[in-house]
Amino acid sequence: MTTTNLIKTRRNVKMFKPDLISESDLMIWLEAASYAPNHRMTEPWELLFLGSETRAKLNHKTDFGSAPIVFALISKPAATSFERDENVMASACFAQNFLLAAHEAGVGAYWASLGALPHNREILGVPQDHDVIGVFGVGYPAEIPNAKPRTPIASKITYLA
Ligand SMILES: Cc1cc2nc3c(=O)[nH]c(=O)nc-3n(C[C@H](O)[C@H](O)[C@H](O)COP(=O)(O)O)c2cc1C
């Protein structure tokens, strides 16, 4: 698949098969994700892999689509809010890299934002100065949603003099 097709066919998957994900494949996708752009090589991403007890405490409506793997992606703090924003941007790039690397192998992910809610940050033990990028359920898709149409990109472009 071309990179363009890979990008366009990735979906936020909401229901997974019980089939397990190989640990070594997972590490390959995460390692690839770490080639995300990041200013001054801060490499701000950190991962928390969630066991069944923590998943139950988060009380997600579908338990992340029964994904065999669930992890939270956390972004490290910085000296200034400008640099902290940069860390969040770099961590989001990490997330997209991961999603695409997994998708290339036929594996989907459910990006859920509930980890950033104050009571869920507490459950995850995330320090005040860290940002939660998302909680990701990862597995082989049981169903793949249709693509949601996008706004024509030309309408998003302004040319400055
Ligand atoms: C920062 C962020 C938070 C998201 N949080 C959620 C969420 O809490 N629940 C959810 O169903 N999808 C969540 N999504 C996924 C989007 O809903 C999904 O990407 C969007 O509907 C487009 O669908 P697609 O990814 O299949 O193209 C999130 C995506 C991002 C980037």
The ligand as an ORCA input file, in Angstrom:
! r2SCAN-3c Opt
* xyz 0 1
  C      -7.422     13.817     20.244
  C      -8.423     12.805     19.804
  C      -9.339     12.297     20.707
  C     -10.286     11.350     20.302
  N     -11.147     10.858     21.224
  C     -12.080      9.975     20.835
  C     -13.009      9.445     21.786
  O     -12.957      9.751     22.978
  N     -13.940      8.590     21.348
  C     -14.011      8.219     20.027
  O     -14.900      7.438     19.694
  N     -13.122      8.659     19.116
  C     -12.167      9.532     19.494
  N     -11.265      9.995     18.585
  C     -11.284      9.461     17.211
  C     -12.125     10.304     16.293
  O     -13.476     10.247     16.695
  C     -11.967      9.790     14.848
  O     -10.612      9.898     14.490
  C     -12.825     10.600     13.885
  O     -14.184     10.286     14.081
  C     -12.485     10.311     12.429
  O     -12.635      8.937     12.162
  P     -11.424      8.104     11.548
  O     -10.271      8.195     12.528
  O     -11.955      6.703     11.432
  O     -11.090      8.712     10.226
  C     -10.316     10.918     18.951
  C      -9.377     11.421     18.048
  C      -8.447     12.347     18.461
  C      -7.430     12.871     17.458
*
